[in-house]
Amino acid sequence: MNWRLAAIPATLIPIFIIAIQFDIELEDVLAIGFFPFVGAVVAMMTKLGLQGVKFAYITRKYLGNFDSILKLTGVRVGSEFIKFTTPMFIGAEFIVIYYLHKKGVKPSKSTWIAIMDIVTEVFAGGLLSIMAGIIALISGAYVVAAVVLGTSITVTALWIFFLSSKRTFQVPKILGKLAKRFGKEKGVKYIEQTNSWMEEVCTMSRENLKTSESKKVFTVSFLFSLASWSFYGISFMIIAMGTGYVINAFDSIMAVMGANAIGNLPITIGGSGLAEFGIVAYLNNLNPFDFDASQGGLAWDAVIGWRIATYYVPIAITWLLLVKLALSRISKPQAT
């Protein structure tokens, strides 16, 4: 966990480069104003809060009156710290699985709940990103469209394949051989445990997806995810108000989701640099090679302010929730 904290300052490097390259000073960012900045933070935290409520809804649907809604929400919001400090925004699911397992839930059921949570988030985000990519394509921004569509379609398709497949996935043979060769008896034990866990998850996925209850949970969770991504999208519109740059809610959502898809490329931690350049490439006449944002009315100070409000402030909040709730000591009850 310590390396994640150490990695956070590294994510500031692209912002410093942008500030130097385009002559952005602290006063320019502060000129956005207190209320637009706080409004963007509130929009982002609403996004995370909706994700938390969705996780609590899914968990209690499958486990009954398990834990409090407030605590489950806090755990899910806290788990976002892992996504913020990982390339491709992955890892939050491992925190919720870990938390549920500590509370006595079987690994296969914990994993299924985490899958339902992450799949609805990926599908909703993928849908909005694909829409953004199509708009870019129609507008003739072929490079932006290719990156946005390529990333969002690939990630969404992988999850569709995993959920719809009738296969039972196992650890790849080459990894199994390496584990057995270097890990000896322990390696064999871990591979067998992992294969057993994956078999249970695949079986549970096939069985649950066919039930009317799971279909209802999926639909409600998907709507939660659409709402949460929309709040994330309008966060840029709120920040832009402080700079005089006018953008409507729909265009703001499309720009942010396009930037989010670009930020999913496994290049930098938390999409640092990619998200900033992505939103400018999308909005600045959809020209991915024109980063002189000020010419089109969009200023880099708005982009930097948006990034601080939706990334660096939430990192501090999610870290506190992660340590306080998800990673705190829990007395393990009887398995569920």
HELIX and SHEET records of a PDB file:
HELIX    1   1 ASN A    2  ALA A    7  1                                   6    
HELIX    2   2 PRO A    9  LEU A   12  5                                   4    
HELIX    3   3 ILE A   13  GLN A   21  1                                   9    
HELIX    4   4 LEU A   26  LEU A   30  1                                   5    
HELIX    5   5 PHE A   34  LEU A   63  1                                  30    
HELIX    6   6 ILE A   69  PHE A   84  1                                  16    
HELIX    7   7 PRO A   87  PHE A   89  5                                   3    
HELIX    8   8 ALA A   92  LYS A  102  1                                  11    
HELIX    9   9 PRO A  107  ILE A  138  1                                  32    
HELIX   10  10 TYR A  142  SER A  164  1                                  23    
HELIX   11  11 LYS A  173  LEU A  209  1                                  37    
HELIX   12  12 SER A  212  MET A  241  1                                  30    
HELIX   13  13 ALA A  249  GLY A  263  1                                  15    
HELIX   14  14 ILE A  269  GLY A  271  5                                   3    
HELIX   15  15 LEU A  274  LEU A  283  1                                  10    
HELIX   16  16 ALA A  293  GLY A  296  5                                   4    
HELIX   17  17 TRP A  300  ARG A  307  1                                   8    
HELIX   18  18 ILE A  308  TYR A  312  3                                   5    
HELIX   19  19 VAL A  313  LEU A  321  1                                   9    
HELIX   20  20 LEU A  322  ALA A  326  3                                   5    
END                                                                             
